[in-house]
């Protein structure tokens, strides 16, 4: 598919039909679903996987390796997409994801599986970021909010169906390996459809990538995760290996701080940490990720080993947690959008998370299904109250230039928290299980070979033998969740230090969006954030403000004249020569309907119309349009107030407006009211 070059030199996609956009969107959604679902799909399969491959003490690394690799890849993918083209990076990411999936399915040891999950995570990180960025490339501005909201729903759906699908494959005759193999044909479809339908759009610029920062924070985080995973299991906490891992990791993170001060485009600008709101929100985000993924990883272990349900049923039984999360995330988002108040949610969320973990720690072999579901629902409510709000808080308080990187930073820290949570929970579980299982085996006597590796085999033993083993798992899970209770209490204490800043309208509009709540990577940077902020204001308040802005311009234009001048200027600048029939086609109207408006503007000396009905602006028309555009920009600045003492700069605002205008010209311009202006350009 060819691309077009705008008069200002930007490479942009051609106008696409609704069918083409829907095909591209379906391709992007499938790629996003694959990457998002594999964060949780292995949870219900893990007990069976460990039974086949052994290595229960390293169980958490099956999740951790994926998350760490995905985080680092996501940091790189956005920049690579700018440099080499998002279509190419999307396809390469899908290929890497296929390779990782094949290696996972063929794994013959847990170490093999952990390595393969890291490869899979690299592909997933690229898919997550480029999927959302591709939407910005090919979907018209007027439709993008709806499409982006759909991507957020995909993230929520992946959280719900991931454990269920993992259980279904594990219990089927295909076995757990098809949890990974099923990705292969689906990802091949993504690659083939993307090759045919997605336009190849490459940036003419050469973005700066903070390779040193990515390497330092990636290795530092991996070292800390490895230390918390090995400590107390492979090595004593006081062993030289663990001490060295902690020391080297801390030094790497300190070096990361110094490197970020000198980087032209840092992964995580140190100046962000000068904002108390960002620091508190980042810490809370880390805790939420730590708690959520840690719990989700080991709840299926409890359900299968202690309650004796199948992998499929364990996936179904975790749904109350996700339902609680989704319901409260939506309610909290909508409440914030109406009231603008947000501080209460992470405070209450921290308390409810702690209560939920305490209730989960009370689960034992005799806990009823109703109580188990209630405990999970309470825990999910606590997560939902805290998860989504943190992104909204950060976006409302950081400077405009840091919107994108601050959003990415909070998401990045939540993913790191998830990695740490899986590792720390895994260490606690492994230590407790080794202790309690040793005692249990003294009571059971000799067991048939391979029984200890499979929950179903243990529950098929006589009660005298199965009872002590089941109780060992129950006590291990009890300790796991009980030791985790203080973590959300730390979040509860931190939330009191949040500074509540009145939300602007654009932040309120973003509040109900589940995509950001689930930490869906943006991949479009600060410029994209400003563009979306401006477009929200224009879309929600522009039509009502148009008469006042028109009066403030001092042009004495009629509303119809202003509309005609805007149409001609934008389409001529960003799409080439325009005629009356062409404007009519954009609005699905006969040219004859619009001809009187342009003729009236021509009679007033604002517009030129030649024999072929090609449209242009006279000198008076150009001057009137310039005054009108300046009036719109002045109005916008009143709707985009100071953030940390900074307004968007003139060039940044002009760039955002130009991109909006380009997309409107590309895709027909939407259907504004006759007295409104599509989008003020330069």
N, C-alpha and C positions, 0 to 999 in steps of 0.2 A: 504494500500500500504506500503510495507516494505521500510525501509531506509537502508543506508549503512554506515559503519564506516571506515573512512580513516585511513591510517597508523599512522597519527599523532593524532588520537583520536577524530577528529571532526566528528559530526554526520551530514550526508548529504543525499540528496535524491538520489534515483537511476536514471539512465538515462531514460528519458521519450521519447515516440514517439511523432512525430509532432501532431498527432491527440489528444493524451492525453494533450499535452501542450495547444492546442487550446481550448479544453473543460475546462481546469482549467482557462485559460485566460477569456473565456466567463463567467464563474462563478464569477471571480473576478470583471470583468467589470460590471456585473449586480449589484453586491453588492455596488460597487463604485457609479454607476449611481443613485441607490436609495438614498444613503447618500448625495451625492452632490446635487441632484435635490430638496431634501426637504429643502435646504437652501432658495430657491426662490419660490417653488411651491405654498406656501400659500399666496403670495403677492396679486394675483388676486382674491383669495377667501376671503380675510380679510373683505372687506365691507359687504359681505353677512353673514360671520361668526358673525361679530359684530351685524348685524341686528337680527340674531337668538338668540345670547347669551347675548347681551348687553355688557356694560363695554368698551365703545369706548376709555376712557382715558387710558386703559391698553393695547390698541391694539398693541403697539410696542413690548410688552413683549412676544407675540406669536413668534416673530422672535428672540428676545434677549435671551430668555431662551434656545432656541435650540442652538444658537451660543456659549453661555457661557459653557453649558454642553458639547458640542462637543469639545471645546478647551481643557477643563480639561481632558476629556476622551482620547483625542489624545495624550496628554502628558504622560498618563499612559500606553496606549495600546502598544506602541512600546516596553517598558521595559517588560510588562507582556508577550508579544509575545516571547521575548527572553527567559523568564524564564519558561513559561508554554507551549510554542509551539504556533506558529502563526495560525495553523489550528484551534486549540481549541479556541483561542481568537476571530478569525474570526467568528466561529459559534456562540459563546456566544454573540458576538456583534450583530449578525443578530437576535438572539432570543430577546435581549433587544430592538432592533429596532422594532420588531414585537409587543412586549408588548406596547411600546410607541405609535405605530401606532393605535393599537386597542383602547387604552385609549383616544387618540386624537379623533378618530371617534365617540366614545361614549360620548364625553364631553357634560355636561349639563350646564356648566357655563364657563366664560372666565378664571376664576382662575383654574378650572379643566383642561382646555385646556393648559394653561401655564405650569402647573406641568407636564402634559403628554408630552408636547414638550421637556421639560428638559430630561425626560426619553428617548425619541426618540433621542435626541442629544447625550446622552451617547453612545447609540448603533451606531450612525453615526460616532462618533469620532473613535471608535474601528474599524469600517469597513474601514474608509479612510486610516488609518495608516497601518493596517495589509494587506490591498489589495496591496499596493505598495511594502511592504516587501515580500509578497508571490511571487511576480514577480521575485524578486531577488533570491528566493529559487529554483524556478522550471524552469525558462527560461534561456537557455544558454547565456553566455556572449555575443556571437557574434550577437544574436538576440534581446538582451534586450533593446537596444536603440529604436528599432522599436516598441516593445511592450509598453515601457514606454511612447513613443510619443502618442500611441493610448490612454493610460490612460489620458494624457493631453487633447486630443480631447474630451474624455468623459466629462471632467470637463467643457469644453467650451460648449458642447452640452447640459449639464444639465442646464447651465445658460440660454441658449436659450429656451429650451422646458419647463422648470419648470413653468414659468408664464402661458404659453399656456395650458399645461395640467391642471393646477389648474383652469383656466377659463372654459375649456371644461367640467370638472366634475361638477363645480359649476352651470353651465347653463343647464346641462342635468337633466333628471328625477331622477338620482341617488342622486344629491345634493352634497354639499361641503364635507360631511363626507367621501365620497369615494375618496377624495383627499388623505386621510390617509388609508382607508381600502384597497385600491388597492396595497399598499405595502405588505400586509400580504401574499397573494399567491406567489408573486414574491420572497419575502424573504424566504419563506418555500422552494421554488425551490433552492435558493442559498444554504441553509443549507443541503438539501438532496444531491445535486450534490457535494458539498464540502466534505461531509462525505465519498463519494465513490471515488472521484478522487484526492483530494489534499493529498499529502503525509504528514504524521505526523512527523515533524522534531522538536526535542526539544534540546535546548542548554544544554550542560553539565555544563556551568557556572551558576552562580547565580548573575544576574545583580543587581546593587545597584539602588534603586528607591528613589528619593528625595520626600518622602511623605510630609514632613513638608513644603517644598517649594511649592508644588502643592496646598496644603490646604491654605497656606497663600496668594498666589497670586490669587487663585480661589475665596476665600471669600472676599479678598480686592477688586478685580475687580467687583464681584457681588454687593458688598456694594455700590461702586461708581455708578454702573449702576442703582441700585435701587434708590439711592439718586437723580440722574438726572431724573429718570422717575417719581418719586413722587413729586419732587420739583415743586411748582407752580400749581399742580393739586390736589393731595390728601392732601398735607400740604403746608403751606407757606414756602418760601425759608428760612425765619428766624426762623422757628419753631424748637423746641428742637430735634424733631425726625430727621429732615434733617441735622441739625448741627452735631448731634451725629453720624449719618451714615457717613458723610464725615470724621469726626474726627477718628472714629474707622477704617474706610477703609484706611486712610492715615497711621495710626499706623501699621496696618497689612502689608501694602506694605513696610514700613520702616523695620519691623521685617523680611519680606521676603529678603530684601537686606542683612541684617546681617546673616540670615540663609544660604543664597547662598554662603557667604564667607567661611562657615565651611562645606558645603555639599561635599561629595566625588564626586558625579556626579550631579551637580546642574542643575535644569531645565533651568536656564538662567544665566550663569556664569557672575559675576560682572565684570570680566576682559574684557568682550566684550565692556563694556561702556567706556573703556580707548581708544578705537578707535573712532576717530571723524567720520569716514566714516560709521561705524556701527550705531552710535547714530543718525546721520542725516538720514540714510536709514530707521532705525527703526521708527523714527518720521514720515517720509514720508509715510511709509507703514501704520501706524496707521491712517493717514489722508485719504489715498486712501480708506481703508476699511470703515472708518467713512462716507465718502461721498457717496461711491457706494451703500452700503446696505441701507443707510438712504434714498437715492433717489429711489432705486428700490422698497422699501417697500411702498412708498406713491404715486408713479406715477399711479399705477392702481386705487388708491382712487380718484385721480383727473379725470382720464379717465371715471370712472363709475359714479361718483357723478356729475361732472360738464358737461362732454360731453355726458353723457347718454348712453354710449356703454355698451354692455354686458361684462361679465367677460371674455368670450372667446376672444372677439375682443380686450379687453384691454391687454390681453396677446400678441396678434399679434401686437398691436400698440407699444409695448415696444421693438420690434425687432430692430428698427433703432439704439437704444442705444447699444445693444449687437453687432450689425454688426460693428458699429464704433469702439467699444472696440476691437473686434477680428481683424479687418483689421489693425488697428494701432499697436496692440501688435505684430502681425506677421511682419509688416514692420519694426518696431523698433528693434525687435530681429534680423532680417536678416541684418539690417544696422549695428548694433553693431558687428555682427559676421564678417562683411566685413571690417569695419573701426576700430573697437576697441574703438570708442568714445561713451560715454554714458551720459555725464553730461547734454547735451542740452535737452534730452528727459524729465526728470522730471521738468526742468525749464519751457519748453514750455507746458508740460502737466498741470502744476499747473495753468498757465494763461488760458488755454483752458477750464479746469474744472470750473474755476471761471466764465468765459464767459458763459459756458453751464448752470450753475446754475442761472445766471442772466437772460438768455433767458427763462429758465423754469419758473422763477418767473413772467415773463410777460404773461404767459398763463392765459386765462380767459375763460368765457363761450362762447365767440365768436371766439376763436382762431381756425384757420382752421387745418384740418388734416395734410396738407403739412407742415405748420409751426411747428406744434407740433412734427412731425417726424424729421424735420430739427434740432430743438432745442435738441431733445434727441440724435441725431447723433453727434452733436457737443460735448455734454457732454460725450458721449461714447468715442470719439476720445481723449479727455483729460485723461480719466481713462486709456485707452489703452497705451498711451505714458508713463505713470508712473508706471503701475502695474508690468509688467514683468521685467523691467530693474533693479528694486531694489534688487531682488534676485541675479542677475548676479553681481551687484556691490559688494554685501556682500561676495559672494563666491570668488571673486577675491582679496579680501583684508584681510580677517581674517586669522589667523594662521591655519595650517593644522589640528591640534587637535580640532579646533573649527568649522570646516566646517559644520558638521551636526547640531550642536546645534545652530550655528548662522543662518543657513537656517531656522531651526524650530523657532528660536526666532523672525525673521522677519515675518514669517507666523503667529505665535502666536499673535504678536502685531497687525497685520492686522485684525485678527479675533476679538481681543478685540476692535479695532476701529470700526468694523462692529457692535458689540454689543452696544457700546456707541452711534454710529450714529443712530441706530434704536431707542434707548431710548431717546436721545436728540431731534431728529426729532419728535418723538412721543409726547414728552412734549410740544414742540412748537406748534405742530398741535392741541393737545387737548386744550391748553390755548386759541389759536386763535379761534378754532371752538366754544368753550363754549361762548366766547364773541360775535362772529358774529351771532351764531345761536339764542342766546337769543334775539338779535335785530330783527332777521328775523321772529321769531315766534310771535313777537308783530304785525307784518304786515300781517301774514297769517291768524291769528285767530285760531279757533279750527280745528285740523286736525283729520282725522279718526285714530283709534288706529293702532299702528304698522307701520304707513307709514314712519316715520322718520328712521326706521331701514333698509330700503331697497332702493337702488338707483332707481330701476325700478318703485317702488311705487311712489316715489317723482316725477319722470318725467311723470307719468300718471296723476298727478294733473293738474288742470287748471293753465295756465301760471301765473295768479295773485297769486296763492299759491306756485307753484313750483319755480317761479323766485327768491324770496328772499332766499329760502333755498339753491338753486344752487349757488347763489351769495355768500352766507356765506361760502360754501365750496371753491369757487374760491378764495375768499379773504384769507382764511386760508392757502391754498396751496401757494398763492402768498407770504405770510409772511414767510412760511416755507422755501422756496427756497431762498428768499431774505436774510434772516438771516444766511443762510448757505454759502453765497458767500465769506465771509472773511476766511473760513476754508481752501479752496485750495490756497488762497492768502498767507496764512501762509506757505503752502507747497512750493509755488513759491519762497518765501524768503529763506526758509531753503535750497532749492536745490542749491542755489548759494554757500553754504558752503561745498558742496560735493567736495571731493578731487578726481580728475580724475587720476586713475592709469592705465597704459597701460595693456590691457587684455592679458593674456596668451592664447595660442591656445585652451586649454581645456575649458576656459571660453567662448571663441568665439563659440566653437562648441555647448555649452549648450544654447547660446543666443536665437535661434529660438524655443526652446522647450516650448510649451504652458502650459505644466503640471506645471512647476515651476511658470509660470506667474500667474496662477490661484491659487497659494498657495497650491497645492496638497501636503499633508504631505508626508515626505519621509519615516520615520520610520526605517531607516537603520543606522543612527548615523554617526559619523565622519569617522569610518573605512570604511563604505560603500562609503562615498564621496571620500576618497582617492583611493579606489579600482576603482571607476568609472573614476576618473581623470587619473589614470595610464592606464586603458584600452583604454580610448580615445586616449591617446598619442600613445600607441602601435598600435592601429587600424589605426590611420590616418597617422602616420609618420614612424611606425616601418618597413614596407616593403622597403621604400626608403632608410632608414638608415641602413638596415641589412648588406650590403657589408662593410660600413665604420666601423660598430661595430665589425664585424668579423675580419677585419684587425687590429683594436685596441686591440683585445683580445690577440694578440701575439701567437695564436695557429697554424697559418698557415694551418688551416682547409680549405678544399673545402666547398662551400656552401652546397653541398649535404651531406657531412659528418656532418656539423653543424646541418642540419635538422634531420638526423638520430639520432644523439646523443640526441637532444632535445626530439624527440618522445619517445625514449627508457627511458630516465630519468624521464620525466613527467608521462608517463603512468605506469611505474613500481612503482614510488613513490606514486602516487595518485589513481591508479586503479588496482594494482597488476600485476602479470606476464603478459607479452605481447608477441605475436608472429607476424610474418610477415602478416599472413592472418588477424589478428585483426586490425593492423594498416590500412590495405587495406580496411576493412569494414568501418572503421571510415571515410575514404575519398571516399567511394563508388567506389573503384578501385579493380581490381583483384590483389591478392598478387603477382602474377608474374610480374606485372608492377613495383612494389617497390623492389622486391628481388635483382635486380642488384645493387641498391644504397646501401642496407645493406651489400651485399656481398663485395662491394668495400671498405666499411668502415671496415669490418672484415679483409680484406686482408692487410689494413694499420695498424692493431693492435688496433683498437679503439672499436670494437664490437665483441661480441661472438654470435655464432648461433649454437644451438645444432641440433641433428637429427630431433627433432620435430619442428624445426624452431623457437624455443623460443629465444628471444633476450635478451642480457645483455650488460653491459659496462665493458671493461677491466679497469685496474687501469689507463692506459694511457687515455682511453676514459673518465673516471670520472674526471681526472685532467683537460683534455681539456674542458669538459663541465663546470667545476667550473670556469675556466678562462673566458669562454664565458658568463656565467651568470653574473660574476662580471663586465664584459664590458657592458652588457646590463643595469645593475643597475647604473653604472657610467653615461651612456648616459641618462637614465631616470632622474637622478638628474639635468642634464643640462636643461631638459624640464619641471621640476617642481621646479622653482626658489623660492627664499626666499619669505615668506609671513609674514609680520611683523617681519622680522629678523629670522624666523624659517624655517628650512627645515623639511620634514618628517624624522623621526628618522629611523635608520637602521632596527630595529625590526618592525616598522610600515610598512615600505616599503616591507620588507620580507613577512609580513603577508598578505599584499594586493596581492603581486605576487603569493603567495601560494594559495590564494582563487581563483585567476584567473586561475591558472594552474589546480586546482582541478576541476573547472567547465569545462575547456577544456577537461580534461581527462574523465570526466563523460559523456560528450555529443558529443564526436567524434572529438573535436579539431578544428572544422571549416575547412576552405579550403584555407590555405595560399598559397602564391606563393612558388615555390620550393626553392627560395633563401632567404626566410624569416624564422624567428623563431616564433613559435606559441606564446609563452609567456615565458620569462625567469623566472625560479623558483629559489628556493634557492639551 
